[in-house]
Amino acid sequence: MSELLPLFPLPNVVLFPNVFLPLHIFESRYREMVADAIAGDRMIGMVLLRPGWEQDYEGRPPVYPIGCSGVITHVERLPDGRYNIVLRGLERFRIVGEDHSLSYRRGLVEPLVEAALTGDDRAAIRRLRTKLEAILTHARDSKVSDAKIPSAMCDEDLVNALAQYLDLEPLEKQALLEHPCLRARAESLVELLEIKIIMARTPGTSKVVN
């Protein structure tokens, strides 16, 4: 990961390691960011805007300090200068400073290495995977969610993919990203989905897992 990383702040997108994210780039400053990234190491850091970002969106509104870097794996430049790109998440980082010399933001970042998993951790994650499979199967039967779990996907990729792709609130996804290890992320994801299933069953509440 580059020490000075281009930052792409959005109000509703959280990227997780080894998960793919398609993006449509239309603002001039982020077109410049993508062009520079393509000419360099193809790296971009996704970060979530803090609430209240609307008041200063064109400037430098506050972001959460923990994000995830991604490498551009696919790029399509449209005739009008916009881009369609695909990022693959690489690793989490923490912003320790910002550089504002360009039209887009760049962060001085430090990588956040995921805590190593012990044998007990891996066994617990396997049990949590079984819970996730049961929860999502029940949700499909209850027409609460149509998510399906690919049996061939490894545990780490599965947890991160569900955290990114399920219809969760951006702040819920941010909280999942900030967990220091996969086991904690999996435990929180199970708890979150169990709560949402209960809420979906309760009369007067809206459907929250889609």
Contacts in CASP RR format, 6 or more apart in sequence:
PFRMAT RR
TARGET T0000
AUTHOR 0000-0000-0000
METHOD contacts of the structure
MODEL  1
MSELLPLFPLPNVVLFPNVFLPLHIFESRYREMVADAIAGDRMIGMVLLR
PGWEQDYEGRPPVYPIGCSGVITHVERLPDGRYNIVLRGLERFRIVGEDH
SLSYRRGLVEPLVEAALTGDDRAAIRRLRTKLEAILTHARDSKVSDAKIP
SAMCDEDLVNALAQYLDLEPLEKQALLEHPCLRARAESLVELLEIKIIMA
RTPGTSKVVN
1 43 0 8 1.000
1 69 0 8 1.000
1 90 0 8 1.000
1 91 0 8 1.000
1 93 0 8 1.000
1 109 0 8 1.000
1 111 0 8 1.000
2 41 0 8 1.000
2 43 0 8 1.000
3 108 0 8 1.000
3 109 0 8 1.000
4 99 0 8 1.000
4 106 0 8 1.000
4 107 0 8 1.000
4 108 0 8 1.000
4 109 0 8 1.000
5 43 0 8 1.000
5 44 0 8 1.000
5 45 0 8 1.000
5 69 0 8 1.000
5 93 0 8 1.000
5 106 0 8 1.000
5 107 0 8 1.000
5 109 0 8 1.000
6 33 0 8 1.000
6 36 0 8 1.000
6 37 0 8 1.000
6 43 0 8 1.000
6 44 0 8 1.000
6 45 0 8 1.000
6 104 0 8 1.000
6 105 0 8 1.000
6 106 0 8 1.000
6 107 0 8 1.000
7 44 0 8 1.000
7 45 0 8 1.000
7 47 0 8 1.000
7 63 0 8 1.000
7 95 0 8 1.000
7 98 0 8 1.000
7 104 0 8 1.000
7 105 0 8 1.000
7 106 0 8 1.000
7 107 0 8 1.000
8 23 0 8 1.000
8 30 0 8 1.000
8 33 0 8 1.000
8 44 0 8 1.000
8 45 0 8 1.000
8 46 0 8 1.000
8 47 0 8 1.000
8 104 0 8 1.000
9 47 0 8 1.000
9 48 0 8 1.000
9 49 0 8 1.000
9 53 0 8 1.000
9 61 0 8 1.000
9 63 0 8 1.000
9 105 0 8 1.000
10 46 0 8 1.000
10 47 0 8 1.000
10 48 0 8 1.000
10 49 0 8 1.000
11 48 0 8 1.000
11 49 0 8 1.000
11 53 0 8 1.000
11 170 0 8 1.000
12 170 0 8 1.000
13 21 0 8 1.000
13 23 0 8 1.000
13 46 0 8 1.000
13 48 0 8 1.000
13 170 0 8 1.000
14 46 0 8 1.000
14 48 0 8 1.000
14 67 0 8 1.000
14 68 0 8 1.000
14 163 0 8 1.000
14 164 0 8 1.000
14 170 0 8 1.000
14 173 0 8 1.000
14 174 0 8 1.000
14 176 0 8 1.000
14 177 0 8 1.000
15 21 0 8 1.000
15 45 0 8 1.000
15 46 0 8 1.000
15 67 0 8 1.000
15 68 0 8 1.000
15 70 0 8 1.000
15 87 0 8 1.000
15 89 0 8 1.000
15 164 0 8 1.000
16 68 0 8 1.000
16 89 0 8 1.000
16 160 0 8 1.000
16 161 0 8 1.000
16 163 0 8 1.000
16 164 0 8 1.000
16 176 0 8 1.000
16 177 0 8 1.000
17 68 0 8 1.000
17 89 0 8 1.000
17 90 0 8 1.000
17 91 0 8 1.000
17 92 0 8 1.000
17 114 0 8 1.000
17 156 0 8 1.000
17 160 0 8 1.000
18 88 0 8 1.000
18 89 0 8 1.000
18 90 0 8 1.000
18 156 0 8 1.000
18 157 0 8 1.000
18 160 0 8 1.000
19 88 0 8 1.000
19 89 0 8 1.000
19 157 0 8 1.000
19 160 0 8 1.000
19 161 0 8 1.000
19 164 0 8 1.000
19 165 0 8 1.000
20 73 0 8 1.000
20 86 0 8 1.000
20 87 0 8 1.000
20 88 0 8 1.000
20 89 0 8 1.000
21 46 0 8 1.000
21 86 0 8 1.000
21 87 0 8 1.000
21 88 0 8 1.000
21 89 0 8 1.000
21 164 0 8 1.000
22 84 0 8 1.000
22 85 0 8 1.000
22 86 0 8 1.000
23 84 0 8 1.000
23 85 0 8 1.000
23 86 0 8 1.000
23 87 0 8 1.000
24 82 0 8 1.000
24 83 0 8 1.000
24 84 0 8 1.000
25 31 0 8 1.000
25 33 0 8 1.000
25 34 0 8 1.000
25 82 0 8 1.000
25 83 0 8 1.000
25 84 0 8 1.000
25 85 0 8 1.000
26 82 0 8 1.000
28 103 0 8 1.000
29 103 0 8 1.000
29 104 0 8 1.000
30 104 0 8 1.000
31 81 0 8 1.000
31 82 0 8 1.000
31 83 0 8 1.000
32 102 0 8 1.000
32 103 0 8 1.000
32 104 0 8 1.000
33 44 0 8 1.000
33 102 0 8 1.000
33 103 0 8 1.000
33 104 0 8 1.000
34 44 0 8 1.000
34 72 0 8 1.000
34 75 0 8 1.000
34 83 0 8 1.000
34 85 0 8 1.000
36 102 0 8 1.000
37 43 0 8 1.000
37 44 0 8 1.000
37 72 0 8 1.000
38 72 0 8 1.000
38 75 0 8 1.000
41 71 0 8 1.000
42 71 0 8 1.000
42 72 0 8 1.000
43 69 0 8 1.000
43 70 0 8 1.000
43 71 0 8 1.000
43 72 0 8 1.000
43 90 0 8 1.000
44 69 0 8 1.000
44 70 0 8 1.000
44 72 0 8 1.000
44 87 0 8 1.000
45 67 0 8 1.000
45 68 0 8 1.000
45 69 0 8 1.000
45 70 0 8 1.000
45 93 0 8 1.000
45 109 0 8 1.000
46 67 0 8 1.000
46 68 0 8 1.000
46 69 0 8 1.000
46 70 0 8 1.000
46 87 0 8 1.000
47 63 0 8 1.000
47 64 0 8 1.000
47 67 0 8 1.000
47 95 0 8 1.000
48 63 0 8 1.000
48 64 0 8 1.000
48 67 0 8 1.000
48 170 0 8 1.000
48 171 0 8 1.000
48 173 0 8 1.000
48 174 0 8 1.000
49 61 0 8 1.000
49 62 0 8 1.000
49 63 0 8 1.000
49 64 0 8 1.000
50 61 0 8 1.000
50 62 0 8 1.000
50 63 0 8 1.000
50 64 0 8 1.000
52 61 0 8 1.000
53 61 0 8 1.000
53 62 0 8 1.000
55 61 0 8 1.000
60 98 0 8 1.000
60 100 0 8 1.000
60 105 0 8 1.000
63 95 0 8 1.000
64 174 0 8 1.000
64 178 0 8 1.000
65 94 0 8 1.000
65 95 0 8 1.000
66 92 0 8 1.000
66 93 0 8 1.000
66 94 0 8 1.000
66 95 0 8 1.000
66 112 0 8 1.000
66 174 0 8 1.000
66 177 0 8 1.000
66 178 0 8 1.000
67 92 0 8 1.000
67 93 0 8 1.000
67 94 0 8 1.000
67 95 0 8 1.000
67 177 0 8 1.000
68 89 0 8 1.000
68 90 0 8 1.000
68 91 0 8 1.000
68 92 0 8 1.000
68 93 0 8 1.000
68 177 0 8 1.000
69 89 0 8 1.000
69 90 0 8 1.000
69 91 0 8 1.000
69 92 0 8 1.000
69 93 0 8 1.000
69 109 0 8 1.000
70 87 0 8 1.000
70 88 0 8 1.000
70 89 0 8 1.000
70 90 0 8 1.000
71 87 0 8 1.000
71 88 0 8 1.000
71 89 0 8 1.000
71 90 0 8 1.000
72 85 0 8 1.000
72 86 0 8 1.000
72 87 0 8 1.000
73 86 0 8 1.000
73 87 0 8 1.000
73 88 0 8 1.000
74 84 0 8 1.000
74 85 0 8 1.000
74 86 0 8 1.000
75 83 0 8 1.000
75 84 0 8 1.000
75 85 0 8 1.000
75 86 0 8 1.000
76 83 0 8 1.000
76 84 0 8 1.000
76 85 0 8 1.000
77 83 0 8 1.000
78 84 0 8 1.000
91 111 0 8 1.000
91 112 0 8 1.000
91 113 0 8 1.000
92 111 0 8 1.000
92 112 0 8 1.000
92 114 0 8 1.000
92 177 0 8 1.000
93 109 0 8 1.000
93 110 0 8 1.000
93 111 0 8 1.000
93 112 0 8 1.000
94 109 0 8 1.000
94 110 0 8 1.000
94 112 0 8 1.000
95 107 0 8 1.000
95 108 0 8 1.000
95 109 0 8 1.000
96 108 0 8 1.000
96 109 0 8 1.000
96 110 0 8 1.000
97 107 0 8 1.000
97 108 0 8 1.000
97 109 0 8 1.000
98 105 0 8 1.000
98 106 0 8 1.000
98 107 0 8 1.000
98 108 0 8 1.000
99 105 0 8 1.000
99 106 0 8 1.000
99 107 0 8 1.000
99 108 0 8 1.000
100 106 0 8 1.000
112 180 0 8 1.000
114 180 0 8 1.000
114 181 0 8 1.000
114 182 0 8 1.000
115 180 0 8 1.000
115 181 0 8 1.000
117 125 0 8 1.000
117 181 0 8 1.000
117 182 0 8 1.000
117 183 0 8 1.000
121 181 0 8 1.000
121 182 0 8 1.000
121 183 0 8 1.000
122 155 0 8 1.000
124 183 0 8 1.000
124 186 0 8 1.000
124 187 0 8 1.000
125 155 0 8 1.000
125 159 0 8 1.000
125 182 0 8 1.000
125 183 0 8 1.000
125 186 0 8 1.000
126 155 0 8 1.000
128 159 0 8 1.000
128 183 0 8 1.000
128 186 0 8 1.000
128 187 0 8 1.000
128 189 0 8 1.000
128 190 0 8 1.000
129 149 0 8 1.000
129 155 0 8 1.000
129 158 0 8 1.000
129 159 0 8 1.000
129 186 0 8 1.000
131 190 0 8 1.000
132 149 0 8 1.000
132 158 0 8 1.000
132 159 0 8 1.000
132 162 0 8 1.000
132 186 0 8 1.000
132 189 0 8 1.000
132 190 0 8 1.000
132 193 0 8 1.000
133 149 0 8 1.000
135 190 0 8 1.000
135 193 0 8 1.000
135 194 0 8 1.000
135 197 0 8 1.000
136 145 0 8 1.000
136 147 0 8 1.000
136 148 0 8 1.000
136 149 0 8 1.000
136 193 0 8 1.000
138 197 0 8 1.000
139 145 0 8 1.000
139 147 0 8 1.000
139 193 0 8 1.000
139 197 0 8 1.000
139 200 0 8 1.000
139 209 0 8 1.000
140 146 0 8 1.000
140 147 0 8 1.000
140 148 0 8 1.000
142 197 0 8 1.000
142 200 0 8 1.000
142 201 0 8 1.000
144 196 0 8 1.000
144 197 0 8 1.000
144 200 0 8 1.000
144 207 0 8 1.000
144 209 0 8 1.000
145 166 0 8 1.000
145 167 0 8 1.000
145 209 0 8 1.000
145 210 0 8 1.000
147 162 0 8 1.000
147 165 0 8 1.000
147 166 0 8 1.000
149 158 0 8 1.000
149 162 0 8 1.000
150 158 0 8 1.000
153 161 0 8 1.000
155 182 0 8 1.000
155 186 0 8 1.000
156 182 0 8 1.000
159 182 0 8 1.000
159 185 0 8 1.000
159 186 0 8 1.000
159 189 0 8 1.000
160 182 0 8 1.000
160 185 0 8 1.000
162 189 0 8 1.000
163 173 0 8 1.000
163 176 0 8 1.000
163 177 0 8 1.000
163 185 0 8 1.000
163 189 0 8 1.000
164 173 0 8 1.000
166 193 0 8 1.000
166 209 0 8 1.000
166 210 0 8 1.000
167 208 0 8 1.000
167 209 0 8 1.000
167 210 0 8 1.000
168 176 0 8 1.000
168 192 0 8 1.000
168 209 0 8 1.000
172 192 0 8 1.000
175 188 0 8 1.000
176 185 0 8 1.000
176 188 0 8 1.000
176 189 0 8 1.000
176 192 0 8 1.000
177 185 0 8 1.000
179 185 0 8 1.000
179 188 0 8 1.000
193 209 0 8 1.000
196 208 0 8 1.000
196 209 0 8 1.000
197 209 0 8 1.000
199 205 0 8 1.000
199 208 0 8 1.000
200 207 0 8 1.000
200 208 0 8 1.000
200 209 0 8 1.000
END
